[in-house]
Amino acid sequence: MTPLEVILEAPGAWFSWIIPIIGALLMPLLGRISNRVRDYAAVLFALGAVVSTATLIPNLFSGEYPGDIKIATWIELPGGHPIEVGVLVDPLSILICNVVAFIAFLIVVYSIGYMHGDPNLTRYWFFFLFFIGNMLLLVLSDNLLQLLVGWEGVGLCSYGLIGYYYRDEKERWLGGPPPTKMYPPSHAGMKAFVVTGIGDVFLLAAIFIIFNYAGTLNFVELIEKAPEWVGAISAIPGLLSMTAIFFLGGPIGKSAQFPLHEWLPEAMAGPTSVSALIHAATMVKAGVYLVARISPIFYIGAYSLHIEEATVYFIAIASIGAFTSFLAASQAMVALELKKVLAYSTVSQIGYMMLGLGVSGLSEGAYVAGLTGGVFHLVSHALFKAALFLCAGSVIHTVETIYMSNMGGLKRYMPITHILMLLATLSLAGIPPLSGFWSKDSIFLASLTAGTPLALTLLAVAVITAAMTLFYSIRYISMTFYGPSSKFIQNLEHGGHEEKEPGERSITGQHGPSTSGGDHGGSLIKKEIQDAESVEHHAHPVHHIHEASPVMWVPYAILVILVLAVGILGLVGLFAPRFSPEMFIEKQFEMMLEHMEIPVHMEHVEVSTKIMAVSLSAAALLMGGIFGWVFYIARKIDSWLFVSRSPILKGVHTFLWNRWYMNPSYYRVFVDGLLWMKQLLFNWVETKVIDRISGAVASAFEAASNLLYGVFEIHGMESIINQGVPSAVTAIYHKVKRVQTGLLSYNIVYLVILMIILLIGMLWMM
Amino acid sequence: MVIQEFSITQLPLPLTILLLGGLFTPILGSIQKRFRLKRIREFWASIVVALTLYSIYLVNQQLESKQVLVVYLWGQSPPLGGSFEIDALSIFMSGTIAFLGLLVVIYSSKYMEKEGRLTEFYTLVLLMMAGMTGIVMAGDFFTLFVFWELMGLSSYVLVAFLKSRWGPVEAGFKYLLMSATASAFLLLTMSLLYGMAGTLNFAYLASSLRGSADVAWMTITFSMLIIGFGVKSAIVPLHTWLPDAHPEAPSPISALLSGVVIETGLYGLTRLLFILFEPDLFKVTIASLAVVTMSLANIWAILQQDIKRLLAYSSIAQIGYMLIGISTGTTFGVMGTFLHVFNHSIMKGLAFLSAGSIVQKTGTRDIQRLKGVGRRMPYTTFALLVAFLGLGGVPATNGFISKLILFGSAIGAGMPLLTVIGVLNSAFSMAYYLRVIKTLVSKPEKESLDVSEAPIIMVGVTTIMAIIILVTGLFPNILIEMANGASESLIKGLDYYIRALIP
């Protein structure tokens, strides 16, 4: 077939990622014509991606999909392992690429309003469109290498957009308030790059191992040939576990799971539209996607080949997911920055998805249920979390502060945003019948279906986390929209923010303990957004807090409507299962696995199990809801007074505020440690050891030759040994650097040393 | 398979062209002086190298039907006489040398414009390339050694070419002394081999000595081979001349030294190792040298403040990666090594050339003082960025492909640990590459940074090289095929050579 015919087989799968990438490359050109043309062209390119992916949707309903389409051989390695370029169109990729393209399009529209007037928009659009293209390439790739190209591409865009305000103006910093440390955007970008990079190294190592044993990187072939190569790997004890753990390194880094979760809260330094798309709705789900994509291999390993080690993959990801969801939710309960709460919540919710995918392999019957739970939650989370971030963006945009303690009472000013954010929040908290409830419920159900002790333990963690989720949801929505306005808002409304007094404690009083936080209220840092609004603001000293413009609220209104629609379908699905979104996704996976010829034993889910799952959700909601209601809705007790009265709670608060001390210790160990190592290497290895070793070796050599010739030159010996004396090291280092001939003799000594080492080595081997 | 005498001079055609080219350059120089003409030498050198490249293509066409071409040096015959043996590997290596040489010579025509003694410069460059071409085509150890010294002698002078400053002279002298010591080792190896086999011809050596490694003398030979070739190819701890010589040489020469000269040393080592020993014997030794070389060089590189010195250490690290392929002893691994030789020659050549443009414009090699230069020299900096991404092994560059094969081959040879160390090193090395780029593109400290883009010829060469890196990174198949042919001719083709010579 000619390439054209191949493309026409499923044009949407190709154009969806080619169009945005071409668009990204055209941006600098269009920017020269006019800013307006450039902005609207960006919307058009994003629309192109949506239309392309939408053409794949009918495949879901017809149940026939093209599968793996290869267009060309990319790299041909001798020994018959060609790596091809192709797309894999199956239910998993169709579902996710549609979610990605659709949300991306809405956020591009939102950006028109949100980023209006920014001088560097060409760069913004370039990264944004390039991101969309790479993300769709990642999702639609049919092999690991091509996926890796997209994977690194989205990482690059994420790095570029986190550090978008690379000039590091003080008001763009995040963290704090002082004395908690604050970080500039470029630092946050670098942090994300480095932390995810660590995961990628492990992923790459795992891919090497897989390629070596399987001889292919194509997903379909990997799954087809799984019995052979998984068997071959498992012949070496420990290697399959190592491969699984290394492989998970990539998803753990990309999806911000413990222990590589610390980059995501800082990733909020970018524009909010970027946080919504990349760091909430799509890129961070790439890890979830990859885990789901590759899981059939380990499923076959565990249940067709009965290799015990293959379950390590599932055990590891389930445990990490459950733990991370708990960890991040606990931090969300004390965070003060609105976007950071949402970021922690993202980490926590991705933990749920990982848990769902993990429990799928804990018992044979839970596979489809687990996959469904994980992917369903991915979709529903993408909708409500994107909406939440966009709402948060509108709020921050208009009140110009990143701290929730500086908000409060915004309900009056922003009624539309309030309603929409409330609905999205209820979905996040898992209030029935919104989408979040159904998807969370399906994960609980999968864990119950798996039924192993581990699955049930993790389920308990997840239920506690659900309670915490409702608590922090109530907390942030109340601190933002309800209660009286904070001093900051009042000043903003009446006097312009220049006259802001060092505020009293705001109404909620959530300022962190004095041990770690000090008087946060006194030094709150306002966040200015450099756009038309602030230009307007300079003209009118009185700042008016107002509702967002339609170009901003319509996109998140659409998202919230979808959240409601999924929720209502879920409700309808209780009585007519064919309308249930969960059933729909489950059917897709059954079809996909059937297509892959993987024998799946579905366990019939008892009604009692379903009721059990729902009642667990309800219990969690009740638990979290009571506390949230007492502290933040009824405001019967001042939460801060409540915490500061008890030393234990205060300690817990400090612990959580400092992110379980993980972030500081990472910095202590890896950043400071590396600097320390560098200094050590420089001082010690470069100057002392090299000099000393070469000094010692030279003296040994000299001694030997002296012995040989019977001439003992005390002078030469002395001067060489002196070079090893630490007190003279610095001086000698400089001397040695300048007087190169002094080093030359050592260099030739190296020859002899290596020769001796080699000879000894050879003799030892023989 | 047929013994082929296809050149009237009894030398392989590319070698003839380079040697004659080198010898005629002084004559052209004096003509230029007398008639006050411009750019004759530059033009001549470019033509000679281009012709060499073309002649390599011609030889390759002759080779296609046969496995190996043999040329007797001035009608003598083995086992005593000198001979040339041209196989796919020789073509691959000499093609790499001539290709980089062509780019470098074109670049030099502008870069070296203001220097004196250009006649000597081009003569030496052509002779150095002749030396390298001779090495990769040599059919016996003696011929190899003669050209080895030709390459060495020319390169010592070229390192010390800017003799008005002390640095280059010192570096050249250090390089000379260390290489001379290594040559002594090689000479001793030759005498040992001659003593054992009565010949230095590769085919005869292979048929008589291969597999007899348990003889104690062979063990000594093995160690001395590593020392002898290791100094030139900068294997840690024999690398110490390199961080001085490469930065001090003129940038085009740095590009040639890092891009092909040290790899020619590696070629010599590889050729002799595969002729004399079974891979199992040297596997562990070479693998440990690879680990030491790449790990230490990367640590050293991160401390450097001098951009060219940083690149020099990076070259050492890359030699470490190449050693991985050799240590596997498989066709696949050696293919990775030679693919990386070609890719590295382009990447490191580009890195040195674009760094050279920057150094020439700013007059400093201190990375800290290059802040903001990237904004004034966008094309050059872009080329440098591409080179760095390639060296760091980022996908879509050719460096990624060859590293993929190298690291993959280590797993195939049952050394997964080597892969893990390699991948970690590769990731670690990005730290210092990114540091340079970050400095270059960051805001200049003083607003009026008086730097402009490099001349069009230099920008042209660097841009072309950057494009080559990206194109061969995206479509590597042709190169992989060629490297595979080279690797097969090294491992499996030895028998053809033996059968061609020994009835």
Interface residues (C-beta under 8 A of the other chain):
Chain A: T73 I75 E76 L77 P78 G79 L145 L148 V149 E152 G197 V201 L204 A205 F208 I209 F211 N212 K678 L681 F682 V685 E686 Q740 T741 L743 L744 Y746 N747 I748 Y750 L751 I753 L754 M755 L758 L759 G761 M762 L763 M765 M766
Chain B: E170 A171 K174 L177 M178 T181 A182 F185 D214 T219 I220 F222 S223 M224 I226 I227 G230 V231 P237 L238 T240 W241 D244 V284 T285 S288 I299 I302 L303 T331 F332 M335 V394 P395 A396 I401 L404 I405 F407 G408 I411 G412 P416 T419 V420 V423 L424 A427 M430 P476 N477 I480 E481 N484
